[in-house]
Amino acid sequence: EEEAFLVSLYQFMKERRTPIERIPHLGFKQINLWKIYKAVEKLGAYELVTGRRLWKNVYDELGGSPGSTSAATCTRRHYER
């Protein structure tokens, strides 16, 4: 399931002419694209997470550093890209 998701994601991004050339980092850790997708899905999808301001929860789910002040914003931006 994870591999199929990643293949589909890379294909989608390539077709819209914004290919994923390198995996983004959050803090000093590389983002697991599957984990961030599943974390957002678990909380009710993008619109709900954004509307309820749950991006910090997504960041925490990814194992982020608790002291980061811009964690929610950075997590949302990476997901949107």
C-alpha atoms as one frame of an Amber mdcrd trajectory, in Angstrom:
protein
   0.000   0.000   0.000   2.801   2.426   0.916   4.751   1.675  -2.237   1.655
   2.076  -4.426   0.946   5.431  -2.759   4.492   6.680  -3.375   4.472   5.569
  -7.018   1.125   7.309  -7.510   2.324  10.471  -5.727   5.534  10.731  -7.753
   3.571  10.179 -10.987   0.971  12.808 -10.033   3.628  15.383  -9.162   5.503
  14.677 -12.394   2.337  15.062 -14.489   1.580  18.468 -12.980   5.168  19.507
 -13.720   6.268  19.777 -10.076   8.274  16.584  -9.665   9.589  15.577  -6.265
  13.314  15.963  -6.762  14.249  15.487  -3.128  12.299  14.518  -0.030  11.626
  17.569   2.162  12.991  17.848   5.702  11.207  18.950   8.826  13.713  20.023
  11.392  16.675  17.786  10.714  14.617  14.745   9.763  13.525  13.683   6.311
   9.725  13.581   6.048   8.219  10.165   5.481   5.641  11.072   2.807   3.535
   8.004   3.570   3.446   8.801   7.303   2.456  12.431   6.796  -0.311  11.362
   4.391  -1.631   8.753   6.840  -1.429  11.172   9.795  -3.512  13.761   7.920
  -5.945  11.099   6.735  -6.334   9.802  10.317  -7.271  13.298  11.534  -9.925
  13.709   8.838  -8.084  14.920   5.709  -6.586  18.257   4.690  -9.657  20.491
   5.010 -10.475  19.251   8.514  -6.869  19.405   9.728  -6.548  22.955   8.405
  -9.952  24.079   9.659  -9.394  22.672  13.132  -5.770  23.801  13.224  -4.415
  20.303  13.801  -1.111  20.653  11.934   0.836  20.589  15.210  -0.783  17.206
  15.914   0.434  15.966  12.521   3.932  17.247  13.332   3.857  15.465  16.693
   2.685  12.261  14.979   5.771  12.438  12.764   7.966  12.537  15.856   8.929
  16.193  15.634  10.796  18.176  18.255   8.369  19.542  20.882  10.181  22.892
  21.138   9.646  23.996  17.537   7.553  27.159  17.300   6.916  27.005  13.538
   6.183  23.276  13.435   2.532  23.541  12.433   3.140  26.030   9.621   6.130
  24.144   8.218   4.275  20.830   8.347   1.286  22.312   6.487   3.485  23.903
   3.818   5.348  20.675   3.163   2.074  18.779   2.892   0.629  21.349   0.504
   3.661  21.141  -1.781
